[in-house]
Amino acid sequence: MINALDYAQRTNTIGSLRADDVSRTIVGTGAVASPSPQPVIIQTPTDNVASAALAQSAAVLSRYERTMSQLSKRLNEPFVTVNTVTGDTGIKQAQDEYDTLMRNKSPKSKRK
């Protein structure tokens, strides 16, 4: 196998090697070795500090999920505006105040 890798590196063909090629050199010609499944090891925390940190992370993620859900719900609500034309807060009152301010910015002698 080392000789085959060395040859592939010298001839600049190492990038074209496939798993079957390498596997064939390990097992021998005619048979292709299949990778054996590796066991998955899940380590559980053995100390109280790690357990507390995991519990705290879970609580934070839960709060984050609730907040995002509330935000999504709120953003999907309809947006309502109320516009008044007359009265103290009406559009006409605002336009009159604006016109007064615009008139006051220039001297009376230059007004039209």
N, CA, C and O atoms as a Tinker XYZ file with bonds, in Angstrom:
   448  protein
     1  N      0.825000   -1.187000    0.000000    73     2
     2  CA     0.000000    0.000000    0.000000    64     1     3
     3  C      0.871000    1.253000    0.000000    63     2     4     5
     4  O      0.577000    2.220000   -0.702000    81     3
     5  N      1.941000    1.231000    0.788000    73     3     6
     6  CA     2.834000    2.388000    0.843000    64     5     7
     7  C      3.485000    2.612000   -0.509000    63     6     8     9
     8  O      3.642000    3.753000   -0.945000    81     7
     9  N      3.864000    1.532000   -1.174000    73     7    10
    10  CA     4.465000    1.664000   -2.499000    64     9    11
    11  C      3.480000    2.272000   -3.486000    63    10    12    13
    12  O      3.866000    3.100000   -4.312000    81    11
    13  N      2.207000    1.873000   -3.412000    73    11    14
    14  CA     1.200000    2.404000   -4.328000    64    13    15
    15  C      0.968000    3.892000   -4.060000    63    14    16    17
    16  O      0.830000    4.677000   -4.999000    81    15
    17  N      0.925000    4.276000   -2.799000    73    15    18
    18  CA     0.755000    5.697000   -2.464000    64    17    19
    19  C      1.976000    6.506000   -2.896000    63    18    20    21
    20  O      1.842000    7.624000   -3.395000    81    19
    21  N      3.161000    5.938000   -2.704000    73    19    22
    22  CA     4.380000    6.617000   -3.116000    64    21    23
    23  C      4.402000    6.802000   -4.634000    63    22    24    25
    24  O      4.761000    7.873000   -5.125000    81    23
    25  N      4.017000    5.757000   -5.379000    73    23    26
    26  CA     3.974000    5.847000   -6.836000    64    25    27
    27  C      2.947000    6.905000   -7.282000    63    26    28    29
    28  O      3.226000    7.699000   -8.181000    81    27
    29  N      1.772000    6.912000   -6.658000    73    27    30
    30  CA     0.737000    7.883000   -7.019000    64    29    31
    31  C      1.198000    9.306000   -6.732000    63    30    32    33
    32  O      0.884000   10.233000   -7.479000    81    31
    33  N      1.942000    9.471000   -5.650000    73    31    34
    34  CA     2.436000   10.811000   -5.320000    64    33    35
    35  C      3.514000   11.249000   -6.313000    63    34    36    37
    36  O      3.536000   12.408000   -6.727000    81    35
    37  N      4.403000   10.339000   -6.695000    73    35    38
    38  CA     5.469000   10.686000   -7.636000    64    37    39
    39  C      4.926000   10.986000   -9.027000    63    38    40    41
    40  O      5.479000   11.829000   -9.734000    81    39
    41  N      3.855000   10.312000   -9.432000    73    39    42
    42  CA     3.293000   10.525000  -10.764000    64    41    43
    43  C      2.167000   11.554000  -10.756000    63    42    44    45
    44  O      1.493000   11.751000  -11.768000    81    43
    45  N      1.968000   12.196000   -9.639000    73    43    46
    46  CA     0.970000   13.261000   -9.478000    64    45    47
    47  C     -0.443000   12.754000   -9.793000    63    46    48    49
    48  O     -1.246000   13.468000  -10.395000    81    47
    49  N     -0.736000   11.519000   -9.381000    73    47    50
    50  CA    -2.073000   10.953000   -9.574000    64    49    51
    51  C     -2.730000   10.620000   -8.238000    63    50    52    53
    52  O     -3.732000    9.905000   -8.198000    81    51
    53  N     -2.177000   11.130000   -7.159000    73    51    54
    54  CA    -2.718000   10.802000   -5.837000    64    53    55
    55  C     -4.132000   11.367000   -5.653000    63    54    56    57
    56  O     -4.937000   10.812000   -4.904000    81    55
    57  N     -4.424000   12.478000   -6.343000    73    55    58
    58  CA    -5.755000   13.053000   -6.230000    64    57    59
    59  C     -6.830000   12.227000   -6.907000    63    58    60    61
    60  O     -8.016000   12.396000   -6.623000    81    59
    61  N     -6.425000   11.329000   -7.806000    73    59    62
    62  CA    -7.410000   10.510000   -8.514000    64    61    63
    63  C     -7.627000    9.156000   -7.857000    63    62    64    65
    64  O     -8.407000    8.350000   -8.365000    81    63
    65  N     -6.957000    8.884000   -6.740000    73    63    66
    66  CA    -7.154000    7.611000   -6.053000    64    65    67
    67  C     -8.549000    7.561000   -5.454000    63    66    68    69
    68  O     -9.062000    8.560000   -4.948000    81    67
    69  N     -9.147000    6.395000   -5.518000    73    67    70
    70  CA   -10.471000    6.190000   -4.934000    64    69    71
    71  C    -10.341000    5.257000   -3.737000    63    70    72    73
    72  O     -9.319000    4.594000   -3.555000    81    71
    73  N    -11.370000    5.218000   -2.945000    73    71    74
    74  CA   -11.362000    4.336000   -1.773000    64    73    75
    75  C    -11.226000    2.880000   -2.196000    63    74    76    77
    76  O    -10.593000    2.087000   -1.499000    81    75
    77  N    -11.820000    2.521000   -3.340000    73    75    78
    78  CA   -11.716000    1.139000   -3.825000    64    77    79
    79  C    -10.264000    0.770000   -4.145000    63    78    80    81
    80  O     -9.835000   -0.353000   -3.880000    81    79
    81  N     -9.507000    1.719000   -4.715000    73    79    82
    82  CA    -8.106000    1.450000   -5.056000    64    81    83
    83  C     -7.290000    1.167000   -3.801000    63    82    84    85
    84  O     -6.519000    0.209000   -3.751000    81    83
    85  N     -7.466000    1.994000   -2.809000    73    83    86
    86  CA    -6.701000    1.819000   -1.562000    64    85    87
    87  C     -7.139000    0.550000   -0.866000    63    86    88    89
    88  O     -6.311000   -0.202000   -0.352000    81    87
    89  N     -8.438000    0.309000   -0.846000    73    87    90
    90  CA    -8.973000   -0.868000   -0.185000    64    89    91
    91  C     -8.478000   -2.151000   -0.864000    63    90    92    93
    92  O     -8.199000   -3.144000   -0.191000    81    91
    93  N     -8.374000   -2.126000   -2.179000    73    91    94
    94  CA    -7.915000   -3.296000   -2.932000    64    93    95
    95  C     -6.465000   -3.634000   -2.582000    63    94    96    97
    96  O     -6.098000   -4.807000   -2.528000    81    95
    97  N     -5.645000   -2.613000   -2.345000    73    95    98
    98  CA    -4.246000   -2.884000   -2.013000    64    97    99
    99  C     -4.106000   -3.415000   -0.598000    63    98   100   101
   100  O     -3.151000   -4.131000   -0.297000    81    99
   101  N     -5.029000   -3.080000    0.260000    73    99   102
   102  CA    -4.945000   -3.574000    1.640000    64   101   103
   103  C     -5.363000   -5.040000    1.706000    63   102   104   105
   104  O     -4.657000   -5.856000    2.298000    81   103
   105  N     -6.506000   -5.385000    1.102000    73   103   106
   106  CA    -7.044000   -6.730000    1.187000    64   105   107
   107  C     -6.341000   -7.664000    0.215000    63   106   108   109
   108  O     -6.138000   -8.841000    0.513000    81   107
   109  N     -5.979000   -7.151000   -0.921000    73   107   110
   110  CA    -5.386000   -7.995000   -1.951000    64   109   111
   111  C     -6.253000   -7.900000   -3.187000    63   110   112   113
   112  O     -7.342000   -7.329000   -3.141000    81   111
   113  N     -5.796000   -8.436000   -4.257000    73   111   114
   114  CA    -6.549000   -8.320000   -5.503000    64   113   115
   115  C     -7.779000   -9.207000   -5.457000    63   114   116   117
   116  O     -7.765000  -10.298000   -4.887000    81   115
   117  N     -8.847000   -8.706000   -6.076000    73   115   118
   118  CA   -10.060000   -9.502000   -6.179000    64   117   119
   119  C    -11.094000   -9.211000   -5.104000    63   118   120   121
   120  O    -12.277000   -9.460000   -5.336000    81   119
   121  N    -10.719000   -8.707000   -3.963000    73   119   122
   122  CA   -11.695000   -8.436000   -2.900000    64   121   123
   123  C    -11.544000   -6.990000   -2.453000    63   122   124   125
   124  O    -10.437000   -6.464000   -2.334000    81   123
   125  N    -12.648000   -6.389000   -2.217000    73   123   126
   126  CA   -12.648000   -5.000000   -1.765000    64   125   127
   127  C    -13.101000   -4.976000   -0.320000    63   126   128   129
   128  O    -14.158000   -5.508000    0.019000    81   127
   129  N    -12.313000   -4.370000    0.510000    73   127   130
   130  CA   -12.669000   -4.297000    1.932000    64   129   131
   131  C    -13.747000   -3.247000    2.126000    63   130   132   133
   132  O    -13.656000   -2.142000    1.591000    81   131
   133  N    -14.758000   -3.595000    2.888000    73   131   134
   134  CA   -15.800000   -2.609000    3.200000    64   133   135
   135  C    -15.568000   -2.104000    4.606000    63   134   136   137
   136  O    -15.216000   -2.875000    5.498000    81   135
   137  N    -15.765000   -0.816000    4.808000    73   135   138
   138  CA   -15.514000   -0.273000    6.137000    64   137   139
   139  C    -16.522000   -0.831000    7.134000    63   138   140   141
   140  O    -17.715000   -0.931000    6.849000    81   139
   141  N    -16.018000   -1.187000    8.295000    73   139   142
   142  CA   -16.923000   -1.695000    9.331000    64   141   143
   143  C    -17.559000   -0.514000   10.045000    63   142   144   145
   144  O    -16.901000    0.502000   10.275000    81   143
   145  N    -18.822000   -0.638000   10.395000    73   143   146
   146  CA   -19.486000    0.485000   11.057000    64   145   147
   147  C    -18.874000    0.750000   12.429000    63   146   148   149
   148  O    -18.620000   -0.168000   13.209000    81   147
   149  N    -18.650000    2.000000   12.691000    73   147   150
   150  CA   -18.064000    2.399000   13.959000    64   149   151
   151  C    -19.181000    2.682000   14.952000    63   150   152   153
   152  O    -20.192000    3.286000   14.591000    81   151
   153  N    -19.014000    2.257000   16.181000    73   151   154
   154  CA   -20.052000    2.534000   17.179000    64   153   155
   155  C    -20.089000    4.027000   17.513000    63   154   156   157
   156  O    -19.058000    4.700000   17.539000    81   155
   157  N    -21.285000    4.521000   17.763000    73   155   158
   158  CA   -21.459000    5.910000   18.157000    64   157   159
   159  C    -21.435000    5.968000   19.667000    63   158   160   161
   160  O    -22.219000    5.300000   20.341000    81   159
   161  N    -20.536000    6.766000   20.185000    73   159   162
   162  CA   -20.393000    6.878000   21.637000    64   161   163
   163  C    -20.941000    8.227000   22.068000    63   162   164   165
   164  O    -20.488000    9.274000   21.606000    81   163
   165  N    -21.909000    8.188000   22.948000    73   163   166
   166  CA   -22.477000    9.417000   23.490000    64   165   167
   167  C    -22.052000    9.496000   24.947000    63   166   168   169
   168  O    -22.386000    8.636000   25.762000    81   167
   169  N    -21.327000   10.524000   25.245000    73   167   170
   170  CA   -20.853000   10.696000   26.610000    64   169   171
   171  C    -21.835000   11.564000   27.385000    63   170   172   173
   172  O    -22.193000   12.665000   26.967000    81   171
   173  N    -22.244000   11.047000   28.493000    73   171   174
   174  CA   -23.113000   11.830000   29.359000    64   173   175
   175  C    -22.254000   12.465000   30.438000    63   174   176   177
   176  O    -21.296000   11.855000   30.913000    81   175
   177  N    -22.591000   13.680000   30.825000    73   175   178
   178  CA   -21.772000   14.351000   31.835000    64   177   179
   179  C    -21.826000   13.601000   33.163000    63   178   180   181
   180  O    -22.878000   13.125000   33.591000    81   179
   181  N    -20.679000   13.512000   33.788000    73   179   182
   182  CA   -20.617000   12.790000   35.056000    64   181   183
   183  C    -20.546000   13.721000   36.248000    63   182   184   185
   184  O    -20.747000   13.289000   37.383000    81   183
   185  N    -20.266000   14.979000   36.012000    73   183   186
   186  CA   -20.188000   15.897000   37.145000    64   185   187
   187  C    -21.380000   16.842000   37.147000    63   186   188   189
   188  O    -22.046000   17.022000   36.127000    81   187
   189  N    -21.637000   17.431000   38.277000    73   187   190
   190  CA   -22.800000   18.307000   38.432000    64   189   191
   191  C    -22.648000   19.612000   37.664000    63   190   192   193
   192  O    -23.648000   20.200000   37.254000    81   191
   193  N    -21.419000   20.077000   37.460000    73   191   194
   194  CA   -21.202000   21.333000   36.748000    64   193   195
   195  C    -21.637000   21.189000   35.291000    63   194   196   197
   196  O    -22.320000   22.058000   34.750000    81   195
   197  N    -21.239000   20.096000   34.668000    73   195   198
   198  CA   -21.622000   19.874000   33.276000    64   197   199
   199  C    -23.133000   19.669000   33.160000    63   198   200   201
   200  O    -23.755000   20.161000   32.218000    81   199
   201  N    -23.718000   18.955000   34.100000    73   199   202
   202  CA   -25.172000   18.746000   34.089000    64   201   203
   203  C    -25.905000   20.064000   34.233000    63   202   204   205
   204  O    -26.899000   20.302000   33.547000    81   203
   205  N    -25.425000   20.919000   35.117000    73   203   206
   206  CA   -26.050000   22.223000   35.317000    64   205   207
   207  C    -25.912000   23.079000   34.068000    63   206   208   209
   208  O    -26.843000   23.793000   33.692000    81   207
   209  N    -24.754000   23.010000   33.425000    73   207   210
   210  CA   -24.539000   23.791000   32.205000    64   209   211
   211  C    -25.474000   23.320000   31.094000    63   210   212   213
   212  O    -26.025000   24.139000   30.359000    81   211
   213  N    -25.656000   22.005000   30.967000    73   211   214
   214  CA   -26.568000   21.485000   29.959000    64   213   215
   215  C    -28.011000   21.880000   30.260000    63   214   216   217
   216  O    -28.764000   22.225000   29.349000    81   215
   217  N    -28.391000   21.832000   31.515000    73   215   218
   218  CA   -29.750000   22.228000   31.894000    64   217   219
   219  C    -29.975000   23.706000   31.626000    63   218   220   221
   220  O    -31.042000   24.104000   31.156000    81   219
   221  N    -28.966000   24.520000   31.925000    73   219   222
   222  CA   -29.075000   25.955000   31.679000    64   221   223
   223  C    -29.170000   26.231000   30.176000    63   222   224   225
   224  O    -29.955000   27.079000   29.752000    81   223
   225  N    -28.390000   25.533000   29.382000    73   223   226
   226  CA   -28.446000   25.702000   27.924000    64   225   227
   227  C    -29.815000   25.308000   27.395000    63   226   228   229
   228  O    -30.361000   25.981000   26.520000    81   227
   229  N    -30.368000   24.234000   27.913000    73   227   230
   230  CA   -31.693000   23.796000   27.481000    64   229   231
   231  C    -32.747000   24.838000   27.835000    63   230   232   233
   232  O    -33.662000   25.089000   27.051000    81   231
   233  N    -32.622000   25.444000   29.011000    73   231   234
   234  CA   -33.584000   26.470000   29.424000    64   233   235
   235  C    -33.472000   27.702000   28.534000    63   234   236   237
   236  O    -34.485000   28.291000   28.155000    81   235
   237  N    -32.261000   28.089000   28.203000    73   235   238
   238  CA   -32.056000   29.256000   27.335000    64   237   239
   239  C    -32.633000   28.984000   25.953000    63   238   240   241
   240  O    -33.293000   29.848000   25.377000    81   239
   241  N    -32.394000   27.805000   25.423000    73   239   242
   242  CA   -32.937000   27.456000   24.111000    64   241   243
   243  C    -34.461000   27.430000   24.126000    63   242   244   245
   244  O    -35.103000   27.816000   23.149000    81   243
   245  N    -35.029000   26.981000   25.218000    73   243   246
   246  CA   -36.485000   26.955000   25.334000    64   245   247
   247  C    -37.052000   28.372000   25.342000    63   246   248   249
   248  O    -38.056000   28.647000   24.685000    81   247
   249  N    -36.405000   29.273000   26.091000    73   247   250
   250  CA   -36.844000   30.674000   26.112000    64   249   251
   251  C    -36.678000   31.302000   24.737000    63   250   252   253
   252  O    -37.541000   32.058000   24.292000    81   251
   253  N    -35.595000   31.001000   24.074000    73   251   254
   254  CA   -35.347000   31.526000   22.724000    64   253   255
   255  C    -36.437000   31.061000   21.771000    63   254   256   257
   256  O    -36.930000   31.841000   20.955000    81   255
   257  N    -36.811000   29.798000   21.871000    73   255   258
   258  CA   -37.847000   29.266000   21.001000    64   257   259
   259  C    -39.183000   29.962000   21.262000    63   258   260   261
   260  O    -39.894000   30.304000   20.317000    81   259
   261  N    -39.532000   30.175000   22.540000    73   259   262
   262  CA   -40.777000   30.880000   22.863000    64   261   263
   263  C    -40.756000   32.305000   22.335000    63   262   264   265
   264  O    -41.746000   32.780000   21.778000    81   263
   265  N    -39.622000   32.992000   22.510000    73   263   266
   266  CA   -39.509000   34.375000   22.047000    64   265   267
   267  C    -39.654000   34.459000   20.538000    63   266   268   269
   268  O    -40.358000   35.331000   20.030000    81   267
   269  N    -38.996000   33.563000   19.817000    73   267   270
   270  CA   -39.087000   33.570000   18.358000    64   269   271
   271  C    -40.511000   33.261000   17.900000    63   270   272   273
   272  O    -40.988000   33.826000   16.916000    81   271
   273  N    -41.181000   32.371000   18.609000    73   271   274
   274  CA   -42.565000   32.044000   18.273000    64   273   275
   275  C    -43.469000   33.253000   18.485000    63   274   276   277
   276  O    -44.323000   33.542000   17.647000    81   275
   277  N    -43.288000   33.961000   19.599000    73   275   278
   278  CA   -44.079000   35.162000   19.870000    64   277   279
   279  C    -43.802000   36.242000   18.837000    63   278   280   281
   280  O    -44.724000   36.913000   18.373000    81   279
   281  N    -42.536000   36.413000   18.477000    73   279   282
   282  CA   -42.171000   37.414000   17.474000    64   281   283
   283  C    -42.804000   37.084000   16.130000    63   282   284   285
   284  O    -43.348000   37.966000   15.465000    81   283
   285  N    -42.738000   35.840000   15.733000    73   283   286
   286  CA   -43.331000   35.431000   14.464000    64   285   287
   287  C    -44.835000   35.677000   14.477000    63   286   288   289
   288  O    -45.393000   36.172000   13.498000    81   287
   289  N    -45.487000   35.336000   15.572000    73   287   290
   290  CA   -46.929000   35.551000   15.687000    64   289   291
   291  C    -47.259000   37.038000   15.593000    63   290   292   293
   292  O    -48.201000   37.428000   14.904000    81   291
   293  N    -46.483000   37.862000   16.286000    73   291   294
   294  CA   -46.726000   39.312000   16.291000    64   293   295
   295  C    -46.488000   39.917000   14.914000    63   294   296   297
   296  O    -47.253000   40.779000   14.482000    81   295
   297  N    -45.446000   39.483000   14.220000    73   295   298
   298  CA   -45.141000   40.020000   12.899000    64   297   299
   299  C    -46.180000   39.615000   11.857000    63   298   300   301
   300  O    -46.336000   40.291000   10.841000    81   299
   301  N    -46.883000   38.526000   12.103000    73   299   302
   302  CA   -47.904000   38.079000   11.163000    64   301   303
   303  C    -49.270000   38.716000   11.418000    63   302   304   305
   304  O    -50.209000   38.491000   10.653000    81   303
   305  N    -49.390000   39.513000   12.493000    73   303   306
   306  CA   -50.644000   40.210000   12.761000    64   305   307
   307  C    -50.810000   41.362000   11.775000    63   306   308   309
   308  O    -49.820000   41.912000   11.294000    81   307
   309  N    -52.063000   41.735000   11.468000    73   307   310
   310  CA   -52.269000   42.856000   10.544000    64   309   311
   311  C    -51.835000   44.181000   11.173000    63   310   312   313
   312  O    -51.884000   44.357000   12.390000    81   311
   313  N    -51.417000   45.090000   10.324000    73   311   314
   314  CA   -50.963000   46.413000   10.752000    64   313   315
   315  C    -52.092000   47.397000   10.479000    63   314   316   317
   316  O    -52.520000   47.552000    9.336000    81   315
   317  N    -52.576000   48.062000   11.524000    73   315   318
   318  CA   -53.730000   48.943000   11.394000    64   317   319
   319  C    -53.315000   50.366000   11.744000    63   318   320   321
   320  O    -52.628000   50.590000   12.740000    81   319
   321  N    -53.733000   51.326000   10.922000    73   319   322
   322  CA   -53.486000   52.739000   11.221000    64   321   323
   323  C    -54.821000   53.476000   11.213000    63   322   324   325
   324  O    -55.760000   53.099000   10.512000    81   323
   325  N    -54.875000   54.525000   12.006000    73   323   326
   326  CA   -56.067000   55.368000   12.040000    64   325   327
   327  C    -55.631000   56.770000   11.661000    63   326   328   329
   328  O    -54.775000   57.360000   12.320000    81   327
   329  N    -56.216000   57.304000   10.600000    73   327   330
   330  CA   -55.891000   58.652000   10.131000    64   329   331
   331  C    -57.124000   59.535000   10.289000    63   330   332   333
   332  O    -58.212000   59.193000    9.825000    81   331
   333  N    -56.937000   60.660000   10.941000    73   331   334
   334  CA   -58.049000   61.602000   11.075000    64   333   335
   335  C    -57.764000   62.819000   10.220000    63   334   336   337
   336  O    -56.614000   63.236000   10.078000    81   335
   337  N    -58.815000   63.385000    9.653000    73   335   338
   338  CA   -58.662000   64.535000    8.778000    64   337   339
   339  C    -58.887000   65.824000    9.556000    63   338   340   341
   340  O    -58.170000   66.805000    9.354000    81   339
   341  N    -59.862000   65.830000   10.429000    73   339   342
   342  CA   -60.170000   67.051000   11.182000    64   341   343
   343  C    -59.850000   66.833000   12.651000    63   342   344   345
   344  O    -59.584000   65.707000   13.071000    81   343
   345  N    -59.874000   67.911000   13.436000    73   343   346
   346  CA   -59.615000   67.830000   14.863000    64   345   347
   347  C    -58.181000   68.207000   15.189000    63   346   348   349
   348  O    -57.395000   68.559000   14.309000    81   347
   349  N    -57.859000   68.125000   16.479000    73   347   350
   350  CA   -56.527000   68.539000   16.957000    64   349   351
   351  C    -55.406000   67.656000   16.416000    63   350   352   353
   352  O    -54.276000   68.118000   16.253000    81   351
   353  N    -55.705000   66.416000   16.143000    73   351   354
   354  CA   -54.666000   65.510000   15.638000    64   353   355
   355  C    -54.887000   65.149000   14.177000    63   354   356   357
   356  O    -54.318000   64.171000   13.693000    81   355
   357  N    -55.695000   65.911000   13.474000    73   355   358
   358  CA   -56.018000   65.607000   12.087000    64   357   359
   359  C    -54.958000   66.076000   11.114000    63   358   360   361
   360  O    -54.058000   66.841000   11.460000    81   359
   361  N    -55.085000   65.602000    9.901000    73   359   362
   362  CA   -54.149000   65.940000    8.837000    64   361   363
   363  C    -54.252000   67.427000    8.493000    63   362   364   365
   364  O    -53.243000   68.075000    8.216000    81   363
   365  N    -55.478000   67.967000    8.512000    73   363   366
   366  CA   -55.668000   69.387000    8.188000    64   365   367
   367  C    -54.955000   70.263000    9.209000    63   366   368   369
   368  O    -54.310000   71.244000    8.837000    81   367
   369  N    -55.062000   69.925000   10.483000    73   367   370
   370  CA   -54.384000   70.692000   11.540000    64   369   371
   371  C    -52.868000   70.643000   11.335000    63   370   372   373
   372  O    -52.190000   71.664000   11.457000    81   371
   373  N    -52.349000   69.481000   11.029000    73   371   374
   374  CA   -50.912000   69.345000   10.798000    64   373   375
   375  C    -50.477000   70.155000    9.587000    63   374   376   377
   376  O    -49.420000   70.785000    9.609000    81   375
   377  N    -51.281000   70.144000    8.531000    73   375   378
   378  CA   -50.945000   70.910000    7.333000    64   377   379
   379  C    -50.966000   72.407000    7.628000    63   378   380   381
   380  O    -50.095000   73.137000    7.153000    81   379
   381  N    -51.952000   72.881000    8.411000    73   379   382
   382  CA   -52.012000   74.294000    8.781000    64   381   383
   383  C    -50.803000   74.707000    9.602000    63   382   384   385
   384  O    -50.244000   75.781000    9.377000    81   383
   385  N    -50.387000   73.873000   10.553000    73   383   386
   386  CA   -49.203000   74.181000   11.364000    64   385   387
   387  C    -47.958000   74.230000   10.491000    63   386   388   389
   388  O    -47.107000   75.103000   10.661000    81   387
   389  N    -47.855000   73.308000    9.574000    73   387   390
   390  CA   -46.712000   73.294000    8.655000    64   389   391
   391  C    -46.683000   74.555000    7.801000    63   390   392   393
   392  O    -45.629000   75.163000    7.620000    81   391
   393  N    -47.848000   74.948000    7.274000    73   391   394
   394  CA   -47.916000   76.165000    6.462000    64   393   395
   395  C    -47.516000   77.387000    7.286000    63   394   396   397
   396  O    -46.818000   78.266000    6.781000    81   395
   397  N    -47.944000   77.454000    8.538000    73   395   398
   398  CA   -47.582000   78.568000    9.416000    64   397   399
   399  C    -46.077000   78.607000    9.620000    63   398   400   401
   400  O    -45.466000   79.673000    9.540000    81   399
   401  N    -45.480000   77.460000    9.881000    73   399   402
   402  CA   -44.026000   77.409000   10.068000    64   401   403
   403  C    -43.293000   77.837000    8.806000    63   402   404   405
   404  O    -42.301000   78.562000    8.881000    81   403
   405  N    -43.766000   77.402000    7.662000    73   403   406
   406  CA   -43.115000   77.768000    6.402000    64   405   407
   407  C    -43.247000   79.272000    6.135000    63   406   408   409
   408  O    -42.317000   79.891000    5.617000    81   407
   409  N    -44.403000   79.864000    6.487000    73   407   410
   410  CA   -44.570000   81.308000    6.309000    64   409   411
   411  C    -43.658000   82.083000    7.250000    63   410   412   413
   412  O    -43.150000   83.139000    6.873000    81   411
   413  N    -43.440000   81.591000    8.453000    73   411   414
   414  CA   -42.651000   82.305000    9.457000    64   413   415
   415  C    -41.155000   82.234000    9.184000    63   414   416   417
   416  O    -40.395000   83.012000    9.761000    81   415
   417  N    -40.711000   81.329000    8.325000    73   415   418
   418  CA   -39.267000   81.205000    8.095000    64   417   419
   419  C    -38.736000   82.341000    7.209000    63   418   420   421
   420  O    -37.539000   82.626000    7.237000    81   419
   421  N    -39.599000   82.989000    6.428000    73   419   422
   422  CA   -39.143000   84.104000    5.604000    64   421   423
   423  C    -39.786000   85.401000    6.107000    63   422   424   425
   424  O    -40.905000   85.374000    6.621000    81   423
   425  N    -39.088000   86.536000    5.965000    73   423   426
   426  CA   -39.632000   87.817000    6.439000    64   425   427
   427  C    -40.914000   88.220000    5.711000    63   426   428   429
   428  O    -41.143000   87.809000    4.574000    81   427
   429  N    -41.763000   89.039000    6.380000    73   427   430
   430  CA   -43.045000   89.440000    5.807000    64   429   431
   431  C    -42.866000   90.217000    4.504000    63   430   432   433
   432  O    -43.723000   90.167000    3.622000    81   431
   433  N    -41.765000   90.925000    4.392000    73   431   434
   434  CA   -41.565000   91.741000    3.189000    64   433   435
   435  C    -41.334000   90.864000    1.947000    63   434   436   437
   436  O    -41.564000   91.320000    0.827000    81   435
   437  N    -40.894000   89.647000    2.125000    73   435   438
   438  CA   -40.636000   88.762000    0.982000    64   437   439
   439  C    -41.745000   87.769000    0.747000    63   438   440   441
   440  O    -41.647000   86.948000   -0.165000    81   439
   441  N    -42.807000   87.817000    1.547000    73   439   442
   442  CA   -43.922000   86.874000    1.368000    64   441   443
   443  C    -44.721000   87.251000    0.126000    63   442   444   445
   444  O    -44.778000   88.425000   -0.240000    81   443
   445  N    -45.309000   86.316000   -0.491000    73   443   446
   446  CA   -46.113000   86.540000   -1.686000    64   445   447
   447  C    -47.533000   86.791000   -1.331000    63   446   448
   448  O    -48.363000   87.001000   -2.216000    81   447
